[in-house]
Amino acid sequence: MTDVQIGKSQVYASSLGLGTNAVGGHNLYPDLSETMGKDVIRTALNNGITLLDTAFSYGHGRSEELIGEVLQEEAFDRSRVIIATKAAHNLQQDGKFNNSPEFLQNAVEAALQRLQTDYIDIFYIHFPDETTPKNEAVAALHKLKEAGKIRAIGVSNFSLAQLKEANQDGYVDIVEDRFSLIHREHEKDLFPYLKANKISFVPYYPLDSGLLTGKYSEETHFAASDLRSKNPDFKGPRFKEIITKVDQLKPLAKDYDATVTQLVLAWYLKHPQIDVVIPGAKRPDQVATNAKAVDIQLTAADFDKIDQLFK
């Protein structure tokens, strides 16, 4: 597993991480098993994945608590694990986003307690609020970085204008935002800015709720109660077009003795503007399978072939 530097910080993380919204994210997924969630974390760490990406909003802190419990186990060395967490949701204001320095300082302290650690490797402002100057929010995190509470500063779901405001003093190390083979708007605007300012990038939803895994067909139907039924990617001609393109990946995946999921993850891992990819998982076997993507040596020609297929 290759380690990559996060922005200009001293944090180095595995290029393949783990998204943990299904670990303790009871508000996001029904019937989650916390026992299995902790096994997901253990499997990731045992397969060379060092970056665990969590957030307060995943179970209102429960995901952080479960990660903290696993890291107390004798088998794991905290210094070899990179914890990334996020905050912005203010439950005292019905979940309204808050980026004020006071809120962020309290959020970091609370996360440290839930994670049972004395530092957080990467801390993100999860969503922008409507009022706080973004450079003031990041300046508050910079003070926490100087105090050793956090090691790298990130923002998530910021527009390019908000990111530029946040990075006025050059303190932003990493950006996490939506990006995938079928959602590529950031290639034109965001990526050039990140490259010029040595800011790392992490895409979320890299597998687009399973749409890029090859497990669906044009005949797949989603019940009205399924959130995917309301997602434009999963409806009508667009759904069929995406499925047709994903199906074209299957022969190439076979050439690499890989699954479609592993092939897609390998594309992200080779992408010059993507530093870490963080697929989520509900089961340990999914984590172990995803980890094998780092063994795929995707050729430049095949990278371009996949790239052009989904342009």
N, C-alpha and C positions, 0 to 999 in steps of 0.2 A: 504494500500500500504506500503510494507516494505521499509525502508531506508537502504542503504548500504554505507559503507565508501569507498571513492575512494582512493585506494592505501594507502599511509601513510599520506595523506593530512587531512585537517579538513573539507573537502567537503563530505556531505552526500546527496545522491540522491535516488529517487525512483527506485526500481529494474526494473520497466517497464518505459521506456522513450518513446520519440517520435522522430523519424527521420523526418526532415523537408525539404528534398530536393524537395518535391512537394509543398512547401510553398514558392512561389516566384522564384522557379527554372525554369524560362521561357526558359533557354538554355537547359534544360534537358527534359522538357515535353511541348507539344504543348497545347495551349488553356487553360492555368491555370487561374482560377479565384482568384484574390487576396482577394476578399471579403470572398470566401470560405476558402482560406488559413488561414485567420485570425480567422475564425470560428473554423478551425481545432485546432489552438493553444488554443483558449478559451475552447474548449471541453476537450482538454487534461488536462488543469489546473483545470477545474471544476470536473474532474474525478480522482483527486489525483495524476496525473502524474506531477512530478516536474522537470524532466530532459528534456530539449529541445536541441536536437542535430542538429546543423546547420553548415554552412561553407561559406566562401567567394565564393566558386565556385558554390553555389546554387544561380543562377541568378546574379552572380558577385556582391554579397552583398545585393541583394534585399530580400533574405530570412531573413537576419539579420535585415534589416530595418523594415520588417513587424512584426517580433517578438518584436522589440523595440517599435513599435507603440502600440501593444497590451499591453505590460507591463506598458505603461503610463496610461492605463485606471484605473479608481478608484477601480475597482473590484479586482485588483490583487496587491499583496504585493511582490515587487522585492526580498526581503530577503528570500522568501519562494520558489523562482524559481532558478533552477540550469541551467545556460546557458553554453553549450559546443559549441565552434566553432573552425574552423580550417583554416589554410592558408598555401599556398606554391606556388600557381599559380601566376606568375608575368606577368600581362597583357602587361607590357612595353617590354616584351621579348616573345611575342606571346604565353603566357601561360606556358612558361618554368618554371620548379620547381626551387624555390630559398629558401634555408635554412640559408642564411647568417644572422648574428646577426642584421645587419641594417635592412634587409628586414623584419625579424620577429618583431622587435621593431615597425616599421612603420605599419605592419599589425595589431598588437594588438591595437595601437592607433586608426587606422581607424575603426576597428571593434567596439571599445568602442563608437565611435561617431554614427555609424549606429545603434547600439543596444540601444543608449541613456542611457548608464549606466556608472558607474565609476569603475567597475571591471567585469572580466569574470571568471566564476567559474572554467571552464576547457578549456585550450587552447591547441590544437593539432598542431603539424607540420603535414600537411595533407599528403604530399608525400616527400620522400627523394630526394634531388638533387644529382648531380654527384660529387660535389667538396667540399662542406662544411664538415669539421669534425663534426660528429654528437654530440660529447660531447661539442663542442663550441656552436653549435646551442642551445642545451638544457641549457647550462650555461647562454646564453642570456635570455632565458625564466625564469631561476631561479632568475636573477636580477629583472625581472618584477614581479615575485612572491614576492620577498622581498619588492618591492615597493608598493605592494597591488593592482597591475593592474590585476593580475591573481591569482587564488587560488590553482590550480593543473595543472600539466604539463603532456601532452600526446603526443604520436606519433602514426601515422597511416600509414599503408602500408609499414612498415619497415621490412626488413628481420631480422632474429634472430641475425645475425652478426652486422647489423646496430643498432639494439636495444641495444645490449651489449655495443657497442661503445657509444651510446647516454646515457646509464645509468652508465657510469664509476664512476660518483660521487653519484649515488643513487638518482638522482633527478626525475626520471620518475615515475609518479603516475599511469598512465593508458595507455593501448594500445587499439586501435580500428583497427580491421582488418576483412577480410572476413572469415566467419565461419558459417556453418549451418549443418543440419542433413546430407546433401549430399556433403558438402565440409569440411572435417574434418582433413586435413593434420596437422593442428596446435596441435592436441592432443599429437603427439609424440615429437615434438621439442619445440614449443613455450610455451605450458602450464606448463611444469616442471620449466622452467626458471621464468615465471611469479609468480608461487607459491613460489619458493625459495626466490624471491626478493620482495614479497608483492606488486605486481603490479596488478591492476585491469584489467579486460578484457571486452570489448564490441564488440560483433559481428555485422558487418553490412551485409545487405541482408539476414536477418534471415529467411525470407519467400521466398527467391530466386525468386523475381519478380512474386510472386503468385504461383509458382510451388508447394509449400508446403501448399497451402490453400485448396486443394481439388476441386477447381473450373474448372480444366481441365480434359479432357478425352483423351484416345489414339487417338481419331479422330479429336482432336482440331488441326486446321491449322492456321499458322501464315503467314501473307502476307509478301512479300519480303521487303516491306517498314518498317515492324515491326522489331525492334532490336532483339527481341527474335528469329527470324528466323535464325539469325547468331550465336546464342548461342548454343554450343554443348549440353547443358542440355535439350534443347527444340527440338532436332532432333534425328531421327532414333531410334535404339534399346535403347539408354540411356534414351530418353524421355519416352518410353513405360515402361522401368523398374522402373523409378521413379514414374510414375503414378500408376503402379501396387502396389507399396509399400504404396503410399499415400492413395490409396483406402482401404488398410488394416487398416488404422487408423480410418476409419469412424465408425465401430461398437464400438471401444473404446471411441471415442468422444461422441457417443450416450450414453454410460454408464455413462459418466460424465455430461450429459445434456449440452454438449458444441459443438462448431463448431470445425472442423479440425484445423483451424487457432488458436483458443484458446488453443487447446490441444498441438499443437507444441510450442506455446509461453510458456505454462506451463512447457514443457520439458526443455526449456532454463532456465526458472526461477529456476528450481530445480538443474540444472547442477552445480556441485561444483566449476567449474573454470570460470563460467560466472557471472559477477556481475550485469550487466545491459543489457537488451535487448531493441533495439530501432526500432521497426517496423515503417515504414512510413505509411502515409495515405493521400489520396487526398480529402476525405470527412469526415465531423464530425462524421457521424454514424459509420464509420470504426474505429475511435478512441475510441468511447464509447464501441463498441463491443470488441475491443482488450483489453480494460482496465479490462474487466471481467475475463481475463485469470488469474489474481492474486487471484481470488477466488477458483481456482481449486486446490485441495489438492491431487496432483498426488502421488500415492503410489510408494514405491521403486520398487516394482515388475513391475508396469506399466512403470516407467521410464526406467527400464532395457529392457523391451519388445520393447519400441520404439527405444532405443539405439541400440539394437542388429539388429532390422529390417533394419536399415540404415547403419550398420557398413561397 
